[in-house]
Amino acid sequence: MITGFNTDVKHNAKVYHVQTEDKGRSNPKIESLVYVGGEILDNYRTSYEQDKASLTEDDIMELLEAQHKRVIRSIKVGKYDESVPFEEGLITNRDLDDVISDHLAEEECPDYLKLVANGIAGLFRNRAGVLEIDVKKVLSGEPIEGADIRIKLLAPNHKPLVLGLGQTNEAGHLSLDAKLPHVNLSSGSLMIQAISEYGAFEKKYPLR
């Protein structure tokens, strides 16, 4: 299960925090929250109820990325700016769409990260294995060096158990040995987190 993106957006001396999450197939919604100073400023929700049976995890990821990017763009074009009077003598015959397009070209949206993990099936099957983790920028596709990786086991009535820690190399890659404890964790999940200057991303894998 995908959980989401977290990105700080600086605009006009304010820092907006954008958090976008997939609520899961039992509650098929993608939700974005905009925070300022720890308080929720706005929220966006998109349902994929009608299409959830046919959507793959990659399809949902694309929806999540697209919504996260739209919310960031709305901040950069001034949706939450306080009303400021036009400067005296400022006259233009240009369309509003042209003005916004130029503004976006001048102020690029910040890039943010995503994580891809391989080896999950082998870990679940053998209860031990090597996880191959890659972290890269979503917009440019460039690898992210030095991203902090955390692998945790989440289970009802248990404290989160850290199974592995590390940082990605210059290629945005990390190989981590992981081992599942020999207890009944059929209702738990494995969570992999990536944290860097480009934000945070986490993904959950239900144990089976």
C-alpha positions as CSV (number, residue, x, y, z in Angstrom):
1,M,0.0,0.0,0.0
2,I,1.3,3.4,-0.9
3,T,1.1,6.0,1.8
4,G,2.4,9.3,0.5
5,F,4.6,12.3,-0.1
6,N,5.6,15.2,2.2
7,T,7.0,18.4,0.7
8,D,7.9,21.8,2.1
9,V,7.1,24.7,-0.3
10,K,8.6,28.1,0.2
11,H,6.6,31.0,-1.3
12,N,6.5,34.7,-0.4
13,A,8.3,34.3,2.9
14,K,6.0,31.5,4.0
15,V,6.6,27.7,4.2
16,Y,3.7,25.5,3.3
17,H,3.8,21.8,4.1
18,V,2.0,19.6,1.6
19,Q,1.1,16.0,2.6
20,T,-0.5,13.7,0.1
21,E,-1.6,10.2,1.1
22,D,-3.4,7.2,-0.4
23,K,-6.0,6.0,2.1
24,G,-6.0,2.5,0.7
25,R,-8.5,0.3,-1.3
26,S,-10.8,0.0,1.7
27,N,-11.2,3.8,1.6
28,P,-10.2,4.6,-2.0
29,K,-9.3,8.3,-1.7
30,I,-6.2,10.4,-2.3
31,E,-6.0,13.2,0.2
32,S,-3.7,16.2,0.2
33,L,-3.4,18.5,3.2
34,V,-1.8,21.9,3.2
35,Y,-0.3,23.1,6.5
36,V,1.1,26.4,7.6
37,G,2.7,26.7,11.0
38,G,1.4,23.2,12.0
39,E,-2.3,24.1,11.2
40,I,-4.3,22.7,8.3
41,L,-4.9,25.5,5.8
42,D,-6.7,23.4,3.1
43,N,-7.4,19.9,2.0
44,Y,-8.1,18.1,-1.3
45,R,-9.7,14.7,-1.8
46,T,-10.0,12.6,-4.9
47,S,-11.9,9.3,-5.0
48,Y,-11.0,6.4,-7.2
49,E,-13.9,4.2,-5.9
50,Q,-15.3,3.5,-9.4
51,D,-11.9,2.4,-10.8
52,K,-10.3,0.7,-7.7
53,A,-10.7,-2.8,-9.1
54,S,-8.8,-2.1,-12.3
55,L,-6.1,0.2,-10.9
56,T,-2.7,-1.2,-10.2
57,E,-0.4,0.2,-7.5
58,D,1.6,2.0,-10.1
59,D,-1.7,3.6,-11.5
60,I,-2.5,4.9,-8.0
61,M,1.0,6.2,-7.6
62,E,0.6,8.2,-10.8
63,L,-2.7,9.7,-9.4
64,L,-1.0,10.5,-6.1
65,E,2.0,12.2,-7.8
66,A,-0.3,14.2,-10.1
67,Q,-2.4,15.5,-7.2
68,H,0.6,16.3,-5.1
69,K,2.1,18.3,-8.0
70,R,-1.2,20.2,-8.6
71,V,-1.4,21.3,-5.0
72,I,2.2,22.5,-5.0
73,R,1.5,24.5,-8.2
74,S,-1.6,26.1,-6.7
75,I,0.6,27.4,-3.9
76,K,3.3,28.7,-6.3
77,V,0.7,30.6,-8.4
78,G,-0.5,32.4,-5.2
79,K,-3.8,30.6,-4.3
80,Y,-3.2,31.3,-0.6
81,D,-1.6,34.8,-1.0
82,E,-3.1,37.7,0.9
83,S,-4.8,40.2,-1.4
84,V,-2.2,42.8,-2.4
85,P,-3.2,45.9,-4.4
86,F,-1.6,46.3,-7.9
87,E,1.3,48.7,-8.0
88,E,0.4,52.1,-9.5
89,G,0.9,52.2,-13.2
90,L,0.8,48.4,-13.6
91,I,-1.3,47.8,-16.8
92,T,-1.5,44.6,-18.9
93,N,-3.6,43.3,-21.7
94,R,-2.4,39.7,-21.3
95,D,-4.7,36.9,-20.4
96,L,-4.6,35.5,-16.9
97,D,-3.5,32.1,-18.2
98,D,-0.5,33.6,-19.8
99,V,0.5,35.4,-16.6
100,I,0.2,32.2,-14.6
101,S,2.2,30.2,-17.2
102,D,5.0,32.8,-17.1
103,H,4.9,32.7,-13.3
104,L,5.2,28.9,-13.3
105,A,8.1,29.1,-15.7
106,E,9.9,31.5,-13.4
107,E,9.2,29.6,-10.2
108,E,9.7,25.9,-10.8
109,C,7.8,23.6,-8.5
110,P,10.2,21.9,-6.0
111,D,11.2,18.4,-6.8
112,Y,10.4,15.6,-4.3
113,L,11.4,12.0,-3.8
114,K,9.9,8.6,-4.3
115,L,11.1,5.1,-3.3
116,V,11.2,1.8,-5.1
117,A,11.9,-1.4,-3.2
118,N,12.7,-4.9,-4.5
119,G,13.1,-8.1,-2.6
120,I,9.9,-7.8,-0.5
121,A,8.4,-11.1,-1.8
122,G,11.6,-13.0,-0.9
123,L,11.6,-11.4,2.6
124,F,8.0,-12.4,3.3
125,R,8.6,-16.0,1.9
126,N,11.9,-16.7,3.7
127,R,11.5,-14.3,6.7
128,A,15.0,-13.0,5.8
129,G,16.5,-11.4,2.7
130,V,18.1,-8.4,1.1
131,L,16.0,-5.4,0.2
132,E,17.2,-3.4,-2.8
133,I,16.0,0.2,-2.3
134,D,16.3,3.0,-4.9
135,V,15.4,6.7,-4.2
136,K,15.1,9.3,-6.9
137,K,13.5,12.7,-7.7
138,V,10.0,12.4,-9.1
139,L,10.2,15.3,-11.6
140,S,13.8,14.9,-12.9
141,G,14.4,11.2,-12.3
142,E,17.8,12.0,-10.7
143,P,19.0,9.6,-7.9
144,I,19.1,11.1,-4.4
145,E,22.3,10.5,-2.4
146,G,22.2,10.4,1.4
147,A,18.5,9.7,1.8
148,D,17.9,8.2,5.2
149,I,16.2,4.8,4.9
150,R,14.2,3.1,7.7
151,I,12.6,-0.3,7.6
152,K,10.0,-0.9,10.3
153,L,7.7,-3.7,11.3
154,L,4.3,-2.6,12.4
155,A,1.9,-5.0,14.1
156,P,-1.2,-4.6,16.3
157,N,-0.4,-4.4,20.1
158,H,3.3,-4.2,19.4
159,K,5.7,-1.3,19.3
160,P,7.2,-0.5,15.9
161,L,10.3,-2.6,15.4
162,V,13.2,-1.2,13.4
163,L,14.6,-3.9,11.1
164,G,17.2,-1.8,9.2
165,L,18.7,1.6,8.8
166,G,21.0,3.1,6.2
167,Q,21.6,5.8,3.6
168,T,21.5,5.7,-0.2
169,N,24.8,6.0,-2.1
170,E,25.6,8.4,-5.0
171,A,23.4,6.2,-7.3
172,G,20.4,6.6,-4.9
173,H,20.7,2.9,-4.0
174,L,20.9,1.0,-0.7
175,S,21.0,-2.7,0.0
176,L,19.8,-3.7,3.4
177,D,19.7,-7.1,5.1
178,A,16.4,-7.6,6.9
179,K,14.9,-10.4,9.0
180,L,11.4,-10.9,10.3
181,P,10.9,-12.1,13.9
182,H,9.4,-15.6,14.3
183,V,6.0,-14.5,15.7
184,N,2.6,-14.4,14.2
185,L,2.4,-11.1,12.3
186,S,-0.3,-12.0,9.8
187,S,-2.1,-8.7,10.4
188,G,1.0,-6.5,10.4
189,S,2.8,-4.6,7.7
190,L,6.3,-3.7,6.7
191,M,7.0,0.0,6.3
192,I,9.9,1.5,4.4
193,Q,10.6,5.2,4.8
194,A,12.9,7.5,2.9
195,I,13.7,11.0,4.2
196,S,15.9,13.7,2.6
197,E,16.1,17.4,1.8
198,Y,13.5,16.7,-0.9
199,G,10.9,15.5,1.6
200,A,9.7,12.2,2.9
201,F,8.1,9.1,1.4
202,E,6.8,6.0,2.9
203,K,5.3,2.8,1.6
204,K,3.6,-0.1,3.5
205,Y,3.5,-3.7,2.5
206,P,0.9,-5.9,4.3
207,L,2.5,-9.1,5.7
208,R,1.2,-12.3,4.1
